[in-house]
């Protein structure tokens, strides 16, 4: 079963907290490209 991110909610939360994808990547200890791919629906990590 494929999971789908509700990117609208993620972008809204990012805006409310004033965070960028780069900051999320740093806090999550993943690459910025991984976060970008997930937000764009290209790939999801494990």
GUPA-49849 format. One record per residue (C-alpha): x, y, z. Coordinates in Angstrom, 1 decimal, padded with zeros to 4 digits, m for minus. Example, Ala and Ser with C-alpha at 12.3 -4.5 7.8 and 13.67 -1.06 7.14 Angstrom:
// residues 2
((012.3; m004.5; 007.8))
((013.7; m001.1; 007.1))
END
This chain:
// residues 46
((000.0; 000.0; 000.0))
((001.5; 003.3; m001.1))
((001.3; 006.2; 001.4))
((000.6; 009.7; 000.2))
((001.8; 012.8; 002.0))
((m000.7; 015.6; 002.4))
((001.8; 018.1; 001.1))
((m000.7; 021.0; 001.5))
((m000.7; 020.4; 005.3))
((003.1; 020.1; 005.4))
((003.6; 023.3; 003.5))
((001.1; 025.0; 005.8))
((002.9; 023.8; 008.9))
((006.2; 024.9; 007.4))
((004.8; 028.4; 006.8))
((003.3; 028.6; 010.3))
((006.6; 027.6; 011.9))
((008.7; 029.6; 009.4))
((010.7; 026.5; 008.4))
((012.3; 025.7; 005.1))
((012.8; 022.2; 003.6))
((016.5; 022.6; 004.4))
((015.8; 023.2; 008.1))
((013.5; 020.1; 008.2))
((016.2; 018.1; 006.5))
((018.7; 019.1; 009.1))
((016.4; 018.3; 012.0))
((015.4; 015.0; 010.5))
((019.1; 014.1; 009.6))
((018.2; 013.6; 006.0))
((019.3; 015.4; 002.8))
((017.5; 018.4; 001.6))
((017.0; 016.6; m001.7))
((015.2; 013.7; 000.1))
((012.8; 016.2; 001.7))
((012.3; 018.0; m001.6))
((011.6; 014.7; m003.4))
((009.0; 013.7; m000.7))
((007.3; 017.0; m000.9))
((007.1; 016.9; m004.7))
((005.8; 013.3; m004.6))
((008.8; 012.0; m006.4))
((010.0; 009.5; m003.8))
((009.4; 008.5; m000.2))
((012.1; 007.2; 002.0))
((011.7; 004.3; 004.3))
END
